[in-house]
């Protein structure tokens, strides 16, 4: 690939790298807080990708000015709306997950998922 192509796709490349880091964190760490951080990294990567896809270099806000109705002149507002909606959902799910983790910590005394599963199985058979 040419250097200019890589520079033009820098946001998409960073989004893919962030997503991979978040995915690895989500599946490789047994700590529940680290899993939540990995999920948030994945969310941020998706938001960055949507924002990068919806951006047009030199484009203007989608408000018709001077009678210009050519769509290529304006930035697409749909990815921005999706990003804002996604941020609200991500914050809500993060708050819910943190509340669940707090309850699990008070119940089992650990944040390690493997230990929680062992303690839960032990409690089930006792």
C-alpha positions in Angstrom: 0.0 0.0 0.0 1.1 3.5 -0.6 1.9 5.8 2.3 -0.8 8.3 1.2 -3.4 5.5 1.3 -2.3 4.6 4.8 -2.5 8.2 5.9 -5.9 8.6 4.4 -7.1 5.5 6.3 -5.4 6.4 9.6 -8.6 6.6 11.6 -9.8 3.2 10.3 -6.5 1.6 11.1 -6.5 3.1 14.6 -10.1 1.9 15.0 -9.2 -1.7 14.0 -6.1 -1.7 16.4 -8.3 -0.4 19.3 -10.9 -3.0 18.6 -8.3 -5.8 18.6 -6.8 -4.5 21.9 -10.3 -4.4 23.4 -11.2 -7.9 22.1 -8.0 -9.4 23.5 -8.5 -7.7 26.8 -12.1 -8.9 27.0 -11.1 -12.6 26.4 -7.7 -12.9 27.9 -8.1 -11.2 31.3 -10.1 -12.9 34.1 -10.6 -9.6 36.0 -14.1 -8.3 35.5 -13.1 -4.6 35.6 -10.5 -5.3 32.8 -13.2 -7.0 30.8 -15.4 -3.9 31.1 -12.5 -1.7 30.0 -11.9 -4.0 27.0 -15.6 -3.7 26.1 -15.4 0.1 26.3 -12.3 0.0 24.0 -14.3 -2.0 21.5 -17.2 0.5 21.8 -14.8 3.4 21.2 -13.3 1.7 18.2 -16.7 1.3 16.6 -17.6 4.9 17.3 -14.3 6.0 15.7 -14.9 3.9 12.7 -18.4 5.3 12.2 -17.2 8.9 12.6 -14.4 8.2 10.1 -16.7 6.7 7.5 -19.2 9.5 7.8 -16.6 12.3 7.5 -16.0 14.0 4.2 -12.8 16.1 4.0 -13.9 19.7 3.3 -17.6 18.9 3.7 -20.0 21.1 5.4 -22.8 20.5 7.9 -26.0 19.2 6.1 -27.7 22.6 5.9 -28.5 23.8 2.4 -26.7 27.1 1.8 -26.6 29.1 -1.4 -28.8 26.6 -3.2 -26.2 23.8 -3.2 -28.1 20.5 -3.1 -25.3 18.2 -4.2 -25.0 15.4 -1.5 -21.2 15.1 -2.0 -20.8 18.7 -0.7 -22.3 17.8 2.7 -21.2 15.5 5.6 -23.6 12.5 6.2 -25.4 13.1 9.5 -26.4 9.5 10.0 -23.1 8.2 11.4 -23.0 11.1 13.8 -26.4 10.2 15.1 -25.4 6.6 15.4 -22.3 7.5 17.4 -24.3 9.7 19.8 -26.9 6.9 20.3 -24.1 4.4 20.7 -22.4 6.5 23.4 -25.6 6.7 25.4 -26.0 2.9 25.2 -22.4 2.3 26.0 -22.5 4.5 29.1 -25.7 2.8 30.3 -24.4 -0.7 29.8 -21.1 0.2 31.5 -22.9 1.5 34.5 -25.0 -1.6 34.6 -22.0 -3.9 34.3 -20.2 -2.0 37.1 -23.2 -2.3 39.4 -23.2 -6.1 38.7 -19.5 -6.3 39.4 -19.9 -4.5 42.6 -22.6 -7.0 43.7 -20.5 -9.9 42.7 -17.5 -8.5 44.6 -19.7 -8.1 47.8 -21.1 -11.6 47.3 -17.8 -13.5 46.5 -15.0 -11.2 47.6 -13.1 -11.3 44.3 -13.2 -9.9 40.8 -11.6 -12.9 39.2 -14.2 -14.5 36.9 -12.7 -18.0 37.3 -12.8 -17.8 41.1 -16.4 -16.5 41.0 -17.4 -19.4 38.8 -15.7 -21.9 41.1 -17.3 -20.4 44.2 -20.7 -20.4 42.5 -20.5 -24.0 41.5 -19.3 -24.9 45.0 -22.3 -23.1 46.5 -24.6 -24.8 44.1 -23.6 -28.3 45.2 -23.5 -27.5 48.9 
